[in-house]
Amino acid sequence: MRTGAGRVSHDALTHNISAGGVLFTSEGEVPVGGTIEYVVTLTSMRGMHVDLRCFGKVVRLEKSEAASQPPGYLIAVTLDRYQFVRREASSA
């Protein structure tokens, strides 16, 4: 994800996604009300990766208290617009 003009980049773990937005956790704190760009990577059984490049607004931020995860934040973001970016999966 990338926020505002400062172009700060954080890794995140998606918990759920819908047509209206996404909920994820990240170790990085982001300002509520700020704009955000985030990429959700979808993988098919045929080895194709599809990146869903999304733009939205942060609507909720709360400290994550889950014992099974490192300290971080639970972040809810709108899904205002998006584009699909296809790429081949790298062979491992």
N, C-alpha and C positions, 0 to 999 in steps of 0.2 A: 504494500500500500504506500501511497505517497500523499502528503498533505500540503495544502496551500502552496505559496510561492517559494517556501524554504526548501522544497524537495527533499524532505526527510523520508527515508525508506525504512520500513519495518517488515519483518516476516509475521505472518498471522495464520491462525488455524480457524477455518470456517466451521461453525456449528450448525447453522441452517441458512438457507437462501430461498427467497421467493421473488415474485415479480416486483414486489415493492421494496425489497432491501435485503440486507445480509446481517447476520450476527456472527461475530468472530472474537477470538481472544488474541491479544498481542502483548508483548512486553513493553511496547511503546505507548505512551500516553498521547492522545490526540485531542484537540480542543472541540468541545461541543459547539455545534453551529457552524463549524468550519467546513470548507469543501474538501473532498478527498477523491483520489483516484486509486482504485484497487483492481487487482487482477485475480480472478478465480480460474484455476487450471482444471479442466475436465479431461479425463483420459478414457479412451475407448478400448474395447477388447482387441481391436486390430492394431494397437500401438500408436494411434493418432492422438496427439494432444491438441486441445482447443483451449486457447486462453480467452476468457471473457473479460475484456477490459472495460471497467465500469467507472462511472463518475457519479458522485452523490454528495450527501451532506451528513455529518455526524449528528445523530439525534440523541444518543445516550452513551454515557461512559461511566462504568462503575468498576471498582477494584474487585478483581477475581479472588475469591476465598477458597477455591477448589484445592483440596489437599493433594490431589493427584497431578496437579499442574504447577509449573513454576509460577512465582508471583507475576501478575500481569493484570490486564484490564479486559473487561467484557465490553465490546464496542458494537453499537447498533448504528447502521448506516443506510440511508435511502439508496435506491437504485434509480437515478434520474435518467441516465442514458448509458448505452453500452455499445460495444462493437465486438464481433468475433474475430480472433486472430488465430489462424490455423498454422500448425507446425508439425513436422515429423518428430516422432519420439526417437531419442538417441538409443542406440543398441547398447545393452549392458552385458 
